[in-house]
Amino acid sequence: MFVGKVVGTLWSTKKTANIESLRFLIIHPYDLDKDPTKSIVVAADVLGAGIGELVMVAYGRAARLAVGNEDCSIEAAVVGIIDEIEIDADEVHSDSHLSYIRWKKRVDSKDSGDS
């Protein structure tokens, strides 16, 4: 499993029957310093994640179980939309230049019901 940022959506008009109902996102994986890696991953999404959100992504059988079809033709799936991350780099023995990392999802007042 890894953490990544949704950077796009993938549309395909022709695909195998066992993935026809799935939505696909382009995910940019992040390392523990929250820096993007150099690769991207296509992941199925049944949770409704949006562009710019941080997500947890599972691979393999865990991904297929997450979308509810162990026989579908996917390798990765969004299994969570992240609200907050807190990492003490000293505890994970990272080569991080940061000693502490904290990220919290921004909630707009119009989204939270506040006026």
C-alpha positions in Angstrom: 0.0 0.0 0.0 1.2 3.5 -0.7 0.1 7.2 -0.3 -0.3 9.3 -3.4 -2.0 12.3 -4.8 -4.7 12.2 -7.4 -3.4 14.1 -10.4 -5.9 13.1 -13.1 -8.7 10.9 -14.4 -8.4 8.2 -17.1 -11.2 7.5 -19.5 -11.4 4.5 -21.8 -14.2 3.8 -24.2 -13.1 0.2 -24.8 -12.1 -2.0 -21.9 -12.6 -5.6 -20.8 -16.1 -6.4 -19.5 -14.9 -7.0 -15.9 -13.8 -3.4 -15.5 -16.5 -1.6 -17.4 -18.2 -0.2 -14.3 -15.0 1.1 -12.7 -13.7 4.7 -12.6 -9.9 5.1 -13.0 -7.6 7.8 -11.6 -4.0 8.7 -12.2 -2.1 8.7 -8.9 1.3 10.2 -8.3 2.9 8.2 -5.4 4.6 10.1 -2.6 7.5 9.0 -0.4 7.6 9.6 3.4 8.8 13.2 2.8 5.6 13.8 0.8 7.7 14.4 -2.3 6.4 12.8 -5.5 8.2 9.9 -7.0 9.0 9.9 -10.7 6.2 7.4 -11.7 2.5 7.4 -11.9 0.0 4.6 -11.2 -3.5 4.0 -12.7 -5.9 2.9 -9.9 -9.5 1.9 -9.9 -11.6 4.2 -7.6 -14.9 3.2 -6.0 -14.7 5.9 -3.3 -15.0 9.0 -5.4 -11.6 10.6 -4.8 -11.0 13.9 -6.6 -8.1 15.6 -8.2 -5.7 17.0 -5.6 -6.7 14.6 -2.8 -4.2 12.4 -1.1 -5.3 8.7 -1.1 -4.2 5.3 0.1 -3.7 2.8 -2.8 -3.5 -1.0 -2.5 -2.1 -3.4 -5.0 -2.9 -6.9 -6.3 -5.5 -9.0 -4.5 -6.2 -6.3 -1.9 -7.1 -3.9 -4.7 -9.5 -6.4 -6.3 -11.1 -7.1 -3.0 -11.5 -3.4 -2.4 -13.6 -3.0 -5.6 -15.7 -6.0 -4.8 -14.6 -8.3 -7.6 -11.6 -10.6 -7.0 -11.6 -11.6 -10.7 -11.4 -8.1 -12.2 -8.4 -7.0 -14.3 -6.9 -4.4 -12.1 -3.6 -4.1 -10.2 -4.3 -1.0 -8.0 -7.2 0.6 -6.3 -7.9 3.6 -4.1 -8.8 2.1 -0.6 -8.9 5.4 1.4 -9.1 9.2 1.0 -6.7 10.7 3.5 -7.8 13.4 5.9 -4.6 13.8 7.9 -1.0 12.6 7.9 1.4 12.9 10.8 4.9 11.4 10.6 7.8 11.6 13.0 10.7 10.9 10.6 13.0 10.0 13.5 10.7 7.1 14.3 10.7 5.6 10.8 14.5 6.0 10.5 14.0 8.0 7.3 16.8 9.8 5.4 14.4 12.7 5.6 15.7 16.3 5.8 12.5 16.9 7.8 12.3 15.8 11.4 8.5 16.0 11.5 5.8 15.9 8.8 2.2 16.9 9.2 -0.4 17.3 6.5 -4.1 18.0 7.0 -6.8 18.0 4.4 -8.1 21.6 3.8 -11.8 21.9 4.2 -13.5 24.9 2.5 -16.2 26.5 4.6 -18.7 25.9 1.9 -17.9 22.2 2.0 -18.1 21.9 5.7 -21.6 23.5 6.0 -20.3 26.6 7.7 -21.5 30.0 6.6 
